[in-house]
Amino acid sequence: MTRAQKPSVFQVGRVWDDGNAVVVSGWGLGLCISACACHRHPSAGHLAIAEDQAQGLIGLVSHREGGCDCCEPWTADELSAVVRDLQVVAGLDAPEPLAG
């Protein structure tokens, strides 16, 4: 398995496959760990989400000529794993330790 930098996730959304396209919605993405300027709009400074429904990818728009080389988009499979893992963690019984 190869790991690469991904944009940060600050809001978890949904992932579903209707057979023709993979749809990811409700996800909030922030800068990747390198926090490079290529994702910030040159004049407005904001970030924009780039979505490829045919391939099931979601990432950040790059304003660098030739595209981004600091991070790669999330795949629908990776985002589905995030949702699955959060559901598992939410189902754990984690009693607080006794004080003292």
C-alpha positions as CSV (number, residue, x, y, z in Angstrom):
1,M,0.0,0.0,0.0
2,T,1.3,3.4,-0.9
3,R,0.4,6.4,1.2
4,A,0.3,9.9,-0.1
5,Q,-0.7,13.2,1.4
6,K,-4.5,13.9,1.3
7,P,-6.5,17.1,2.0
8,S,-7.6,17.3,5.6
9,V,-11.2,16.3,6.4
10,F,-13.1,18.6,8.8
11,Q,-16.6,17.4,8.0
12,V,-17.7,13.8,7.3
13,G,-20.3,13.3,4.5
14,R,-21.8,10.4,2.6
15,V,-20.6,8.1,-0.2
16,W,-22.9,6.1,-2.4
17,D,-22.7,4.4,-5.8
18,D,-25.8,4.5,-8.0
19,G,-24.3,2.1,-10.6
20,N,-23.5,4.9,-13.0
21,A,-21.5,7.3,-10.8
22,V,-20.0,7.4,-7.3
23,V,-21.4,10.4,-5.4
24,V,-19.7,11.9,-2.4
25,S,-21.5,14.7,-0.7
26,G,-21.3,16.7,2.5
27,W,-17.6,16.4,2.9
28,G,-15.6,19.3,4.1
29,L,-11.9,19.4,3.0
30,G,-9.1,21.6,4.2
31,L,-5.5,22.0,3.3
32,C,-3.1,19.1,3.1
33,I,-0.2,18.9,5.6
34,S,2.1,20.9,3.3
35,A,-0.5,23.8,3.3
36,C,0.9,24.9,-0.1
37,A,-0.5,27.9,-1.9
38,C,-1.5,25.9,-5.0
39,H,-5.0,25.2,-3.6
40,R,-5.8,28.8,-2.7
41,H,-7.5,30.9,-5.4
42,P,-4.9,33.5,-6.5
43,S,-7.0,36.5,-5.9
44,A,-9.7,35.4,-3.4
45,G,-7.6,33.0,-1.4
46,H,-10.4,30.5,-0.9
47,L,-10.3,26.7,-1.4
48,A,-12.6,24.8,-3.8
49,I,-13.5,21.2,-3.9
50,A,-12.7,19.2,-7.1
51,E,-15.0,16.2,-7.6
52,D,-14.7,13.4,-10.2
53,Q,-17.9,11.3,-10.1
54,A,-16.8,9.0,-12.9
55,Q,-13.8,7.9,-10.8
56,G,-15.2,8.6,-7.4
57,L,-12.6,11.1,-6.3
58,I,-12.8,14.2,-4.2
59,G,-10.0,16.6,-3.6
60,L,-9.0,20.3,-3.9
61,V,-8.8,22.4,-7.0
62,S,-5.2,23.3,-7.9
63,H,-4.4,26.7,-9.3
64,R,-0.9,25.6,-10.2
65,E,-0.2,25.2,-13.9
66,G,0.2,21.5,-14.5
67,G,-1.8,20.6,-11.4
68,C,-0.9,19.7,-7.8
69,D,1.9,17.6,-6.7
70,C,1.6,18.1,-3.0
71,C,-1.4,15.8,-2.4
72,E,-3.8,13.5,-4.1
73,P,-7.6,13.3,-3.9
74,W,-9.5,10.9,-1.6
75,T,-11.1,7.9,-3.3
76,A,-14.7,6.8,-2.6
77,D,-13.3,3.6,-1.1
78,E,-11.1,5.6,1.3
79,L,-14.0,7.9,2.3
80,S,-16.2,4.8,2.8
81,A,-13.6,3.4,5.1
82,V,-13.6,6.6,7.1
83,V,-17.4,6.5,7.5
84,R,-17.2,2.8,8.5
85,D,-14.4,3.4,11.0
86,L,-16.3,6.3,12.6
87,Q,-19.3,4.1,13.0
88,V,-17.2,1.4,14.7
89,V,-15.7,3.9,17.1
90,A,-19.1,5.4,17.9
91,G,-20.3,2.0,18.8
92,L,-17.5,1.3,21.3
93,D,-18.3,1.4,25.0
94,A,-15.6,3.6,26.5
95,P,-16.3,4.2,30.2
96,E,-14.4,7.0,31.7
97,P,-11.6,5.9,34.1
98,L,-12.2,6.4,37.8
99,A,-10.8,9.5,39.3
100,G,-8.0,9.2,41.8
